[in-house]
Amino acid sequence: MNKSDQAIFIDLRRKQPQRTAVFATAAAFLLIAVVFPLLFCRLYLPAAGLLGVAVLVALWKAVVFTTEHREWVVLPIWMTFAIISVSFFDDAVRAPIHYGLLTIFCVPLLPAAFRSGLIRRGGYRLYIYYIGFAAFSVCYSIAPAYSLARLYESAVVILALIAVASEVNGKDDIDRILAHLFLGCTIITALMMVSLVLPHSLSWVSPEASLEPSVIKQMHSMGVSVDGIERFQSIFSGPNDVGALMLVTIGVGLTRWDRVKSSEKALIAVVIACAALCGALADSRSPFVALAIGTALFVVWRHGLRGLLAMGALVTATCALLVATGHDFSAYTSRGDITTLTGRTEMWAFVVKQIASHPILGFGYEVGGAIFDNPYFPLWWGPWDQGPHVSVHNGYLSHAIGVGIPVTLFWLYIMLAPWVFTFSRSEDRWQIKRLFFFLLVPILVHNMSEVMADDAIGIVGFFFGLLWVLGERYRLVIASNERAAAARHRATMPRAVAVFVPSE
């Protein structure tokens, strides 16, 4: 095959995803055109059967496609985490969808991950050690079945992402992955906007909604108030899910901003604005703070003191405008007892005591809120009786509860080492430093008030795992290139001089 034939072959492969998308859209409209008349005629069984067959065929085609085009697998994996957060699913239905979709999309990529050899190199190898200890912790876990399920989930997703990373060799590859994920963010944001017209009882939640009436009555009799405001939860299980989706949507949008044309920038701006609106209606404050910190650090990194002064002037002018128009900040900032971070500090005090009781090994991988099943836990009201499904509301404490303090520090070292390497170099060959400011920093900050920086698990945790996989791939490639350049340089030196030059 000559060079021109190779170019045509490569071009055809690039166009294949577009053709697949066109055919899939046409097939979806055809399916709707057939199913709706059946439903209108009350032929529910044939309609359900036809939909079931269509879903199975679509899944099979999608698995084949993502196995051949690995970069696309990030979309169905992330969409799976978004789908299982929908409140309309019963727990009995959610689990099969959750683990079933992750299995069929991730497992076919495991052979590629092992063949690539990456799991025997650098931070990937260290992560395998971490996963090994997590597997050992299942033996003494206080919720072994849950720990095992979460371990399986994290392991298959990380290995699938390593298979994706094995084909990443530059900034264009990273941009395509981000484009696929932004497509998913756009779809979910559009659904959130549509949910604004749903009945109020479906898409909004009050502070008392999570408490039993008997608990509320007893709290009132003891002088404990249930304060707060109604918050937008869209189609999800809670307002925090809306905030999490907003965080990653805005983060990916800002990261891609300088990489796209003007027409696509308009779309990104609209999606970011809609996501921010939903986040504001959800009254999810922590993601906004996290994004503000990441953006501020980016401005200082890019523009130095001038950027810092301009940002300070903008914040001052905004606050002055709000005060001049009669806005009362205290009424908002004091919502939910901000002195205790809406009850988090009281709960964290108990968590820290539990960590101190098992500092080395922890209580088992990802057991989280299972420690609240304790007669000495001080907060008896609220949804604290759901075992490991209850959030500790701090990702760092959650890791320490699960695998102990030493392994948590080891995990942090693995996760942050690629970024220390990246910022130790002045160049940014793959343009991944923007990922650090607009995605990683907000996730790490938000992880202080919610469990966000998880092991490639969840709406935000998946992004955290993906960022680490891409950052470690960049570190390995650049370090390898630097060693090769140093070797070539040594080869040009006289032998008597080269022996005194370090080989690394």
N, C-alpha and C positions, 0 to 999 in steps of 0.2 A: 504494500500500500504506500503510494507516494504522499508527499506532504499535502498536496491539494485534496486528495481523498481523505486524509486524516482530518483536515480542517472541516470538510463537509460532514464527516462522521461526528465530530465534536459538536458542530452546529446543530445537527439533527438531535443529538442527545439533550442539548440545552432547550430545544423547542418541545421536547417530549412532555415535560410537566405542564406546559401551556395547553397542549392538545388534550392531555388527560383531563385538565380542569374544564375545558370546553365540553368534552363528551360527558363528564360527570354532571355538569350543570344541565345539559340537555336531557340526560336520563332522569334527573331529579324532577324536572318539569313534566316529563312524560309520565312518571310515576304518580305525581300529584293529579294529573289530568285523568288517570285511571282510577285512583283510589277515592277521590272525592265523589264521583257519581255513585260508587258502591256504598259509601257512607250515607249519601243522600237517600239511597234506596233501602237503607237499613240492612244492607248485606254486610254485617260487621265481621263475620267469620272469614269470608273471602278477602275482605279488605285487610284484616289482621294477618292472614296467611301471606298475602302478597307483600305486605310491608315487611314481614319477618324474612321472607326469602330475599327481598331487596336489600335489607340490612346485612344479611349474611354475605351476599355477593359483594356488596360495597366494602365490607370489612376485609374480605379475602383480597379484593383488588387493591385496597389501601395497604394491606400488609405486604403484598408482592411489590407494590410500588415503592414503599418506604425501605424495603430491604435492598432494592436496587439503587435507590436514591436516598442514601442514609441521612443527608442533611434535612430531609422533610420529616423525619420521624419525630423531631422535636415538637412539631405541631400537634399530632394526635396525642402524644404523651402529656403535653401541657393541657390540652383541651380535656383530657381525662380528669385531671385534677380539678379543673373548673367545673366539669359536669357533676362530679360527685359532691360538690358543694351546694348543688341546687337543693332547695328545701322540699321540693315536691316528691323526692325519692324517699321511700321507706328504707330503713336500715337493712331489711332483708333483701332489698333490691340493689341498694347502693354497693354492698360488698362484692357481689358477683360482677357488677359493671366495673368497679374499681380494679380488682385484681385480674379480672378476665381481660380487659383492654390492655393493661400494662403487660400482661403475659404475652398476648399475641403480637404486640408491636415490639417488645423489647427482646424476648427470647430469641427470635430469628437473627438478631444482631450479635448475640454472644459469641458465636464462632469467629466473627470478624474481629471482635475485641481481643480475643485470645491470639488470633493469627497475627495481629498487628504488632504484638510484642510490647506494647506500651505498658501493660500492667506489670511488667518486670523492670520498669524504669522510673527513676525519680520519685515524685510525689504519688504517682499512681501505685507504685509498689508499697509505699508507706500506707496508702489508703487501704490496700488489701490487708495489711496488718491490723489496721483499725477495725475493719469489718470482721476480721478473725476474732478479735477480742469481744466485739459486740455479739458474735455467735456464741462465744464462751459464756457471756453474761446471761444468755437465755437459761442456762442451767440453774441459776439461782434467782432468776427474775421473780418478782412478786406478781407479775402478770405474764407468764411465759408464752401463752398463745399469742397475745398481742405483740410481745417483743419479737417473736418469730415472724409474724406477719409483716411487721414493719421492717425487719431485717431483710426479708425477701424483697419487699418493695424497693428499698433503698439500693440493694445490691444489683438488681436487674436494671434499674434505671441508670445507675452510675456506669455499669458496664456498657449499656447501650450508648450512653453519651461518649464513652471512651472510643467506641467504634466510630461514632460520628467525628470525633476529634482526630482520628487517624487519617482522615482525608482533608483536614484543614491545614493549609499551607500558606495562607496570606490573608490580607484584610478583606479581599473580595469574598472569600469563603465564609468569613465571620459575618459579613454584611448580609449574605444570602440567608444564613441561619436566623439573624435578627429580623429580616424581612418576613420569613415564615412565621415567626413568633408574633410579630406585630399584626399580621393577618388575623391570628387567633385573638389577640387583644381587641382588634377592631370588631370582630364578630361578637365577642362577649360584651363590649361597651355598647354596641347597637342593641343587644338584648336588654341591657340595663335601661337604656333610654326608652325602649318600648314598654318595659315594665312600669314606667311612670304612669301609664294610663290604666294599669290593672286596678282592681278594687283596693281601697286603702288598707283593708285588713290583711291582704296578701303580701303587699310590698313594703309595709311599714311595721315597726315594732315599738312597743312602749316599754319603759323600764320594768313594769310589773309583769310583762308577758312571760318571762322565764321563771316566775315564781308561782307556786301553788297558792290558791286563795286562802287556805288555812294558814300558810306561812306568812302571807301578807298581813292577815288579821292579827296574828300573834306578834309580828314585828311592830305593828301600830300600837298594840296594847303595851308594849315595852318602851314606847317612845322612839322607836327606830323608824325613820322615814324612808320611803322609796322614792327618791327624787330623780330628776332627769327629764329629758325631752324625747319625743318620738323621733325615731331614726329610720332612715331609708335602708332597707335590706335587699331591695330588688327581688330577684328570684332565688336568693341564696339563704343560707341558714342564719345569717346574722349580718349586722352592719360592718363588722370587721372584715368580712370577705369582700365587701365593696371597696373598703379602704385598701386592702391588699391588691385587688385588681387595678385600682387606680395607680398604686405605686409602681407596679411593673409596666403598666401601659405608658405612663408618663416617662418612666426611665428609659424604656426602649425607644420611644418617640424622640426624646432629646438626644439619645446616643446616635440615632440615624439621621438627625437633622442635617448635618453637614455632608452627608453622603448621598443625598437624593436631589432630584431636580425640583424646580419651583412648583410644578404641578403636584408632585407628591408631597411637598412641604405643606401645601394647602390642606390635603387630606390628613396629614399628621397633626396639624394645628387643630382641625375640627375634632379629631378623635381625642386629643389631649384635653381640649376644652370640655367635651362631654364627660370624660372620665373624671376631671376635676369637679364638675358639677355634681356628679353622682357621689363622689367622695365627700363633698361639702354637705349634701343632703343626708348622708350617712353619719355626719358629725364625727368622722374618723380623724382625730387630730394628730395622732402619732405619725401616720404616713406623710402628712403635710410637713411636719417638723423634720422628718427624716429626709424628705426630698429637698427641703430648704437648706439643710446642712450640706448635703451632697453638692447642690448647685452653688452654694457659697464657696465651698472649697474649690470647685472647678473654676469659678470666676477669679479667685485669688491665685490659683495655679496658672491660669492663662494670662491674666492681666496684672497680677501683682497688686501693689498698693493702690493704684488707680482704680482697679476693679473693686477693691474693698471699700474705698471711699464712695464710689458710685453706688454700690449696693447699700451702704449705710444711708446715703442720701435718699435713695428710693424708699427704703423702709420707713425712714423718718417722715417723708412726705405722705406716704400712704397712711400712717398712723394719724398724722395731723389732719388729713382729709376726713378720716373716719370720726375723729373726735369732733371736728367742726360740723359734721352732719348729724351729730347727736347720738352716735353709737356708744353703747356702754360695754366696755371690755370686761368689767368685773362680773357682769351677769353671765357671760359666756365662760370665762376662764375658771370661774368657781363652780361650774356645773359638775356634779358628780364627785364632790369632795376631792379637789385637786391636790390637797395637802397629803393625801395618802395614795395619789394616783388612782383614784376611784377604787380604793380598797386593796390595791396590789401590794403596797408595802406591808400591810398586816399579814397578807398571805405569804409574802416572800420571807418574812421573819421565821415563819414555821418551816418553809422550804430549806432555809439555811441551816436550821437546827437538824433537819433530817439529813442533809448532806454531811454535816459534822459527825453524825452518828455512823455513817458509812462512807468515809472520804476516799477510800482507795478503790473499791470495786463498784460502789453505787448499788442501786436496787434492781438493775436490769435494763437492757437497752430500750429506750423510748417509753418507759413506764409512766412518766409524767405524773398526771394527777392521781394515779393509783395510791400515792402516799397520803392523799387526803382522807382515805378510809381509816381514820385514826380518831379515837375518842378525844384526843388533845388538840385536834384541829379547831382553831377559834371561830372560824366563820361557818356557822351552822346553816345560815340561809343562803340561798342561791344554788345554782346547778353544780354542786361540788360532789355529788354522789354518783357520778357516771364513770368512775374508775379512771383508767388510762386515757379515756376520751377527753377528760378535763384538761384544759391548758394551764400550764404553770405561769403563763404570761411573761416569760423571760427565757429566751433560747439558750443562754449560757447556763443558767441554773438548771434548765431541763436536761442539758447534756451531762452536767455534773451529777444530777440525781440518777441518771441512767447508767453511766459508765464510770463515775468517779472523777475526782479532780485531776489526777495525773493524765488519764487518757483524754480528758477534755482539753487540757493544755496541749497534748500531742495533736489532737484534732485541729485546734486553732493554728498550730504551727503549719500543718499540712495545707490548710485552707489559705493562709496568708502568705506563705513563702513565694508563690509565683508573683504576687504583687510587689513584694519587697524587691525581688529581682527586677521586675519591670521598671520600677521607679529608681533603681540604681543605675539605669542606663538613660542617657539623655535622649536617645532616639526612641521613636515609637513606630516601628516598622509596620506593625499590623493595626495601628490606631486603636489599641485596646485600653488606653488610659481613660478614655471617655466612659468606657464600661465601668471602670472603678468608681468614678465620681457620680454617675447618674444611676447606677444600679447597685454596685457592691456597698458603697458607703450608706445609702439609704436602707439597704437590707440590714446591715450591721447595726445601724442606729435603731431601727424599728425592732430589731431582735431583743432590745433591752426591755420592751414593754409587751411583746408578743413572741411566740415561738415562730420565727420567720427563717432564720439561717439554719434550716434543717438539712438532712442528708438527701438532697434531691427529692424531697417529699413535700407535696402541697403546692399551692398556687405560687407562692414566693420561694419556697424551699427548692423547687425545681430550677428556678433561675439561679439561685445561689450555687447549686451543684454544677449547672452549666457554665457559669462564670469561672468556677475553679477548674473545670476540665479544659476550658479554652485557655485560661491563663497558664496552666501547667504545660499545655501543648506549646504555647508560645515560648515558655522558659526553656523547654527541652530543645526546640528547634534553634532558637537564637544561641543558646549555650553551645550546641553542636557546631553551628556555623562559626562561632568565635574560636572554638578549638581547632577547627579545620583551617581557619585563616592564620591562627598562630603557628600551626604546623607548617603551612606553606611559607610563612615568614622565616621560620627557623631553617627551612630547607635552602633558603637563599643565602644564609649566613655561612661564613667560613667554619669548618668543622671545629676548629680550636675555640671559636667564640660561641657556637651553638650549644656546646656542652654546659655552658654556664647559664643558659637561658632556660627557665622553667618550662616544662612541656605542657602545663595546664595554664 
